[in-house]
Amino acid sequence: MSSDQVVTRFAPSPTGFLHIGGARTALFNWLYARGRGGKFLLRIEDTDRERSTPEATAAILQGLTWLGLDWDDEPISQFERAPRHAEVAQQLLAEGKAYKCFSTQEEIAAFREAARAEGKSTLFRSPWRDADPATYPDAPYVIRIRAPQAGSTVIRDRVQGEVTIRNDQLDDMILLRSDGTPVYMLAVVVDDHDMGVTHVIRGDDHLNNAARQMMIYEAMGWDVPVWAHIPLIHGPDGKKLSKRHGALGAQEYQAMGFPAAGMRNYLARLGWSHGDDEFFTDDQAKAWFDLDGIGKSPARFDMKKLENLCGQHISVSDDAALRQEAEAYLAAAGLPALTEAQGKALETAMFCLKERARTFPELLEKAHFALVSRPVEPDEKAAKALETVSNGILSELTPQLQSASWTRNDLEATLGAFAENQGTKFGKLAGPLRAALAGRAVTPSVFDMMLVLGRDETLARLRDAAGRVGSN
């Protein structure tokens, strides 16, 4: 790996699904790396053994896969790297940059209680920081880093700007617990360093952690990565995004039928902008994405904007790819799969479905005429439309269509002339024809449906409808 190669990472905790905020963080890291020929790595922060589950890890990987965020190399388990984290703590101890602290939980609690009573800072100052090793008891201890006690730490953040924290506000952070297990703060730094991470792009709830993590980088003489702490996502009411705002997991959006490309576009625009561009492709996003375009204020999640962008992406998508994604949506939503014949019919009909469908449920509803098999049962509105026409009209239309050449122009001319002969306008025939062909009142154009269904199926459906009208 070249030293100037950009390396980003996404490091979720596998304690639940891929949260939409986490998905956006992953996307920003992916765009930044992919747009610069860099690497995008994945680390599963599974050190919380009670809450981390293989199912949650699988759900996170599935969510990223659905979103199309491919990662380089094998995902790393933080838990499995615990011996390496402990090794770094022992190195800092050996170099005098960390020390053994024998203070018990009770002693620390008593110190804080006394400090509170005296109106002093409750930041724990260990009496063991400068103790003579000869005075060490034979008792459990933690390893703490020697935090700088004077001056200040400056976090140079690409989103938040320069953030200064006084060093007397930093405690001697624990690196290794008394049972020898490393703390999260140590694990993150060692992993990021060992993985060659050059840019840490994460939520701004981690901003304060950066100052504490920098102590470890500096004590080890390691390069500090570029920091970029991004604002969290809020709901439409301006409060932190939560369950009351609706779906939270990436896979919930797949099961609701949103296309991945639209979701990527929308998430990229949540808190980042490139001029006034709203709709863009992946290639444009990779070329344009930069940390300078990320705003400092929380972004607001807007379902209408998401739907609008998803509709634009569906309208320009490749037909075969859309069919594939529609079939994946059905599986994600736990709905019956399409047969091979239905899949082919859906793909053939795509040209007249893609416009104005914002989600896959909308697309499949428009495709009903191509997916349903005879006899087509009309819904309530369609049945009413059929009542407005006599079976004679439908029966008379059949031989006219029998001899038409099956092109849009010829079908339009044939149906137009037929309506005129009946002393009516084509608009009056359109409702009953929709009902006959699709069993629905709202459908793609009658001519488009005829082209998709073909002559034999169109005529058979018209005969069925004429029979239905005649028997009423």
BELRACOR-V83947 format. One record per run of one state. SS is the DSSP state (@ for helix, = for strand, . for the rest). FROM is the first residue (numbers start at 0). TO is the last residue. Records with the same first field share a line. If there is no record, write none. Layout:
SS = FROM-TO + FROM-TO
//
This chain:
. = 0-5 + 10-17 + 34-37 + 44-52 + 67-74 + 77-77 + 94-96 + 101-103 + 117-131 + 135-140 + 145-150 + 157-159 + 169-172 + 176-180 + 182-182 + 194-197 + 220-224 + 230-231 + 234-238 + 240-241 + 245-247 + 255-258 + 269-270 + 272-280 + 288-289 + 294-297 + 300-301 + 316-317 + 332-338 + 352-358 + 366-366 + 371-378 + 387-389 + 402-406 + 421-424 + 438-444 + 471-471
= = 6-9 + 18-18 + 38-43 + 75-76 + 97-100 + 141-144 + 151-156 + 160-165 + 173-175 + 181-181 + 198-202 + 225-229 + 232-233 + 239-239 + 248-248 + 271-271 + 293-293 + 298-299
@ = 19-33 + 53-66 + 78-93 + 104-116 + 132-134 + 166-168 + 183-193 + 203-219 + 242-244 + 249-254 + 259-268 + 281-287 + 290-292 + 302-315 + 318-331 + 339-351 + 359-365 + 367-370 + 379-386 + 390-401 + 407-420 + 425-437 + 445-470
//
